[in-house]
Amino acid sequence: MPAEPSHPVHALTTYEISRYRRELERAIKGISPDAPVQADLKRKLDEVLAEQAERARIAAHAHP
């Protein structure tokens, strides 16, 4: 299971959030689909994906 980041997801750098995403994706693939921890890992991954999408949206609108 990936270590919890030292800061909330919204406060992570781009590199940190990308690394955390990879760690979560690897953990999800490496654990049995019926393992109780799967739901927690998927929830955390959803949070990371939402943050990345929000950052991409902001970046797209930052430059006219």
C-alpha atoms as one frame of an Amber mdcrd trajectory, in Angstrom:
protein
   0.000   0.000   0.000   1.383   3.425  -0.907   2.483   5.719   1.882   0.194
   8.638   2.624   1.536  11.869   1.164   2.959  14.333   3.677   0.477  16.999
   2.514  -3.140  17.015   1.287  -3.493  16.119  -2.406  -4.292  19.711  -3.386
  -0.972  20.846  -1.839   1.254  18.324  -3.646   3.592  19.412  -6.414   2.934
  18.170  -9.935   5.736  15.625  -9.556   4.459  14.413  -6.170   0.898  13.992
  -7.393   2.076  12.084 -10.490   4.220   9.785  -8.360   1.380   9.214  -5.892
  -0.960   8.379  -8.788   1.484   5.769 -10.114   1.851   4.255  -6.644  -1.926
   3.996  -6.243  -2.380   2.479  -9.701   0.308  -0.131  -8.982  -1.224  -0.946
  -5.607  -4.682  -1.390  -7.134  -3.315  -3.745  -9.795  -1.238  -5.682  -7.253
  -4.037  -6.377  -4.774  -6.887  -8.819  -5.173  -9.988  -7.078  -6.580 -12.062
  -8.262  -3.614  -9.591  -7.039  -0.974 -11.251  -4.640   1.481  -8.554  -2.013
   0.889  -9.453  -1.725  -2.820 -12.277   0.737  -2.148  -9.973   3.013  -0.162
  -7.271   2.894  -2.842  -9.792   3.666  -5.578 -11.216   6.568  -3.569  -7.724
   8.023  -3.158  -7.001   7.521  -6.863 -10.269   9.282  -7.749  -9.179  12.230
  -5.584  -5.811  12.376  -7.348  -7.408  12.159 -10.804  -9.861  14.934  -9.923
  -7.011  17.169  -8.737  -5.030  16.520 -11.911  -8.085  17.284 -14.041  -8.689
  20.523 -12.141  -5.070  21.593 -12.613  -5.285  20.825 -16.337  -8.513  22.841
 -16.584  -6.921  25.816 -14.824  -3.809  25.617 -17.008  -5.899  25.489 -20.178
  -7.750  28.654 -19.184  -4.665  30.489 -17.929  -3.373  31.212 -21.420  -5.726
  32.971 -23.823
